[in-house]
Amino acid sequence: MDTKDRSNDSPARERAYEFLKEAVLTGRFSPGERLTEEHLAKTMGFSRTPIREALHKLESEGLIKPMATRGFVASQDSPEEVDELFEIRAVLEGYALRVICGRMDDGILVQLEDCIARAEEALKAESLDRVFEWNTRFHDILHEVVTDRRRLYHQMVTMRQYVLRYRKNTLQYPDGGQRTVDGHRKILMALRLRDPDLCERVMREHIQQSKTDALQFLFPQKEVQ
């Protein structure tokens, strides 16, 4: 990890927090890996104070856990915690699609259709990275419609960051990629019908299916309800 403490950037504590958060969410820190102020400060080029503040903020968000001795460890979510993440996202995204439904126009629908078509092409080519890329772009386009709803937008983006660390791998679950694309087709249909109730329902169902795939992939020995 190589990041410099540049004085002209935003405050060091914010940069340290964003850098560490990204590292946790992208799996750069392995579950159970020990995180200490001294090591991170030396590696990242920050002083210990912003590192300490960032670590405590990440702890409050449930992304890392304190050790009995000094330091923290990168968390591995339990099945119950993964379930909770997806349930919260289902509520947020369902409500958001209801709002988005009232703002939809033909140009956005064309963009969404293109994402689905490209994801289907990637599926046929067995390019899972490209499937993930176009499925992610599909949701990006939806989120861009409500950037002015700052509270909703911020909460969606935060929750999505938590969930995406699991989603790329779950596309490798049998038929997981196809189910995701099929879910996007249903969302597109609901938006074309301009039906807010249907929009909310199909988005919740889409996230629930994603949750099932994630739990089955992460905890194959545990029965998924």
C-alpha positions as CSV (number, residue, x, y, z in Angstrom):
1,M,0.0,0.0,0.0
2,D,1.5,3.3,-1.0
3,T,-0.3,6.5,-0.2
4,K,1.4,9.8,0.7
5,D,0.3,12.3,3.3
6,R,0.0,15.3,0.9
7,S,-0.8,18.6,2.7
8,N,-2.9,20.0,-0.1
9,D,-5.4,17.1,0.0
10,S,-8.4,16.7,2.3
11,P,-7.7,16.2,6.0
12,A,-5.4,13.2,6.7
13,R,-8.0,11.5,8.9
14,E,-10.5,11.4,6.1
15,R,-8.0,10.1,3.6
16,A,-6.8,7.5,6.1
17,Y,-10.4,6.4,6.7
18,E,-11.4,6.2,3.0
19,F,-8.2,4.3,2.2
20,L,-8.6,1.7,5.0
21,K,-12.4,1.4,4.3
22,E,-11.7,0.6,0.7
23,A,-9.0,-1.9,1.7
24,V,-11.4,-3.7,4.0
25,L,-14.3,-3.7,1.5
26,T,-12.2,-4.9,-1.4
27,G,-10.7,-7.7,0.6
28,R,-7.2,-6.3,0.6
29,F,-7.1,-7.2,4.3
30,S,-7.8,-10.8,4.8
31,P,-10.5,-11.7,7.5
32,G,-8.6,-12.1,10.8
33,E,-5.6,-10.1,9.6
34,R,-4.2,-7.9,12.4
35,L,-4.3,-4.2,11.9
36,T,-2.1,-2.0,14.1
37,E,-1.6,1.8,14.2
38,E,2.2,1.5,14.0
39,H,2.3,-0.8,10.9
40,L,-0.5,1.0,9.0
41,A,1.0,4.5,9.7
42,K,4.4,3.3,8.5
43,T,3.0,1.6,5.4
44,M,0.6,4.3,4.4
45,G,2.7,7.3,5.2
46,F,0.3,8.8,7.7
47,S,0.9,9.8,11.3
48,R,-0.6,7.5,13.9
49,T,-3.4,9.9,15.0
50,P,-5.4,9.8,11.7
51,I,-4.9,6.1,11.6
52,R,-6.2,5.6,15.1
53,E,-9.3,7.8,14.3
54,A,-9.9,5.9,11.1
55,L,-9.7,2.5,12.9
56,H,-12.1,3.5,15.6
57,K,-14.6,4.8,12.9
58,L,-14.3,1.5,11.0
59,E,-14.9,-0.4,14.3
60,S,-18.1,1.7,14.9
61,E,-19.3,0.6,11.4
62,G,-18.7,-3.0,12.1
63,L,-16.0,-3.4,9.4
64,I,-13.2,-4.3,11.9
65,K,-13.2,-5.7,15.4
66,P,-10.9,-4.9,18.4
67,M,-8.5,-7.5,19.6
68,A,-8.2,-8.5,23.2
69,T,-4.7,-7.1,23.1
70,R,-3.7,-4.0,21.1
71,G,-5.0,-3.5,17.6
72,F,-7.9,-4.6,15.4
73,V,-8.7,-7.4,13.0
74,A,-10.5,-7.3,9.7
75,S,-14.0,-8.8,10.3
76,Q,-15.5,-11.8,8.7
77,D,-19.3,-11.3,8.8
78,S,-21.4,-14.1,10.2
79,P,-24.3,-15.5,8.3
80,E,-26.6,-13.4,10.4
81,E,-24.6,-10.2,9.6
82,V,-24.6,-11.0,5.9
83,D,-28.4,-11.6,6.0
84,E,-28.8,-8.2,7.8
85,L,-26.8,-6.4,5.2
86,F,-28.9,-7.6,2.3
87,E,-32.1,-7.1,4.2
88,I,-31.2,-3.4,4.8
89,R,-30.2,-3.0,1.2
90,A,-33.5,-4.6,0.0
91,V,-35.4,-2.0,1.9
92,L,-33.3,1.0,0.7
93,E,-33.1,-0.1,-2.9
94,G,-36.8,-1.0,-3.0
95,Y,-37.8,2.4,-1.8
96,A,-35.3,4.1,-4.1
97,L,-36.7,2.3,-7.2
98,R,-40.1,3.6,-6.2
99,V,-38.7,7.1,-6.3
100,I,-36.8,6.5,-9.5
101,C,-39.9,5.2,-11.2
102,G,-41.4,8.6,-11.1
103,R,-38.3,10.2,-12.7
104,M,-37.8,7.6,-15.5
105,D,-37.3,8.7,-19.1
106,D,-36.7,6.9,-22.3
107,G,-33.0,7.8,-22.4
108,I,-32.3,6.1,-19.0
109,L,-34.3,3.0,-20.1
110,V,-32.1,2.7,-23.2
111,Q,-29.0,2.8,-21.0
112,L,-30.4,0.1,-18.7
113,E,-31.3,-2.1,-21.7
114,D,-27.8,-1.7,-23.0
115,C,-26.3,-2.8,-19.7
116,I,-28.5,-5.9,-19.7
117,A,-27.6,-6.8,-23.3
118,R,-23.9,-6.4,-22.6
119,A,-24.1,-8.5,-19.4
120,E,-25.9,-11.3,-21.4
121,E,-23.1,-11.2,-24.0
122,A,-20.5,-11.5,-21.3
123,L,-22.4,-14.5,-19.8
124,K,-22.3,-16.2,-23.2
125,A,-18.6,-15.5,-23.3
126,E,-18.2,-16.8,-19.8
127,S,-16.5,-13.5,-18.8
128,L,-17.6,-13.2,-15.2
129,D,-15.6,-10.0,-14.6
130,R,-17.5,-8.3,-17.5
131,V,-20.8,-9.7,-16.1
132,F,-20.0,-8.1,-12.8
133,E,-19.0,-4.8,-14.5
134,W,-22.2,-4.4,-16.5
135,N,-24.4,-5.5,-13.6
136,T,-22.7,-3.0,-11.4
137,R,-23.2,-0.3,-14.1
138,F,-26.9,-1.1,-14.2
139,H,-27.2,-0.1,-10.5
140,D,-24.9,2.9,-11.0
141,I,-27.3,4.3,-13.6
142,L,-30.3,3.9,-11.3
143,H,-28.5,5.5,-8.4
144,E,-27.5,8.5,-10.5
145,V,-31.2,9.3,-10.9
146,V,-31.4,10.1,-7.2
147,T,-28.1,11.8,-6.4
148,D,-30.1,14.9,-5.3
149,R,-31.7,12.9,-2.6
150,R,-28.5,13.1,-0.6
151,R,-29.5,11.1,2.4
152,L,-31.0,8.2,0.4
153,Y,-28.2,8.2,-2.1
154,H,-25.4,8.2,0.6
155,Q,-27.1,5.4,2.5
156,M,-27.5,3.3,-0.6
157,V,-23.9,3.8,-1.7
158,T,-22.6,2.9,1.7
159,M,-24.7,-0.3,2.0
160,R,-23.9,-1.3,-1.5
161,Q,-20.2,-1.0,-0.7
162,Y,-20.6,-3.5,2.1
163,V,-22.5,-5.9,-0.1
164,L,-20.4,-5.7,-3.3
165,R,-17.4,-7.4,-1.5
166,Y,-19.5,-10.6,-1.6
167,R,-21.4,-10.1,-4.9
168,K,-18.5,-10.6,-7.4
169,N,-17.8,-14.1,-6.1
170,T,-21.4,-15.1,-5.9
171,L,-21.7,-14.6,-9.7
172,Q,-19.6,-17.8,-9.9
173,Y,-22.3,-19.7,-8.0
174,P,-24.2,-22.0,-10.4
175,D,-26.6,-19.8,-12.5
176,G,-25.9,-16.8,-10.2
177,G,-25.0,-14.5,-13.1
178,Q,-28.0,-15.5,-15.1
179,R,-30.3,-14.9,-12.2
180,T,-28.9,-11.5,-11.7
181,V,-29.4,-10.6,-15.4
182,D,-33.0,-12.0,-15.2
183,G,-33.6,-9.8,-12.1
184,H,-32.5,-6.7,-14.0
185,R,-34.9,-7.6,-16.8
186,K,-37.8,-7.6,-14.4
187,I,-36.6,-4.3,-12.9
188,L,-36.5,-2.8,-16.4
189,M,-40.0,-4.1,-17.2
190,A,-41.4,-2.5,-14.0
191,L,-39.8,0.8,-14.8
192,R,-41.2,0.7,-18.3
193,L,-44.7,0.1,-16.9
194,R,-44.2,3.1,-14.6
195,D,-45.6,1.0,-11.7
196,P,-44.1,2.1,-8.4
197,D,-45.5,-0.8,-6.4
198,L,-44.2,-3.3,-8.9
199,C,-40.8,-1.5,-9.0
200,E,-40.4,-1.8,-5.2
201,R,-41.4,-5.4,-5.2
202,V,-39.2,-6.6,-8.0
203,M,-36.2,-4.8,-6.6
204,R,-36.7,-6.3,-3.2
205,E,-37.0,-9.8,-4.8
206,H,-33.8,-9.1,-6.8
207,I,-31.8,-8.3,-3.6
208,Q,-33.3,-11.2,-1.8
209,Q,-32.1,-13.5,-4.5
210,S,-28.7,-11.9,-4.3
211,K,-28.7,-12.6,-0.6
212,T,-29.6,-16.3,-1.1
213,D,-26.7,-16.7,-3.6
214,A,-24.3,-14.9,-1.2
215,L,-25.2,-17.0,1.8
216,Q,-25.0,-20.3,-0.2
217,F,-21.6,-19.3,-1.6
218,L,-20.1,-18.0,1.7
219,F,-21.6,-20.6,4.0
220,P,-22.2,-23.7,1.9
221,Q,-22.7,-25.9,5.0
222,K,-25.4,-23.8,6.5
223,E,-29.0,-24.1,5.4
224,V,-30.4,-20.9,3.9
225,Q,-33.9,-19.9,5.0
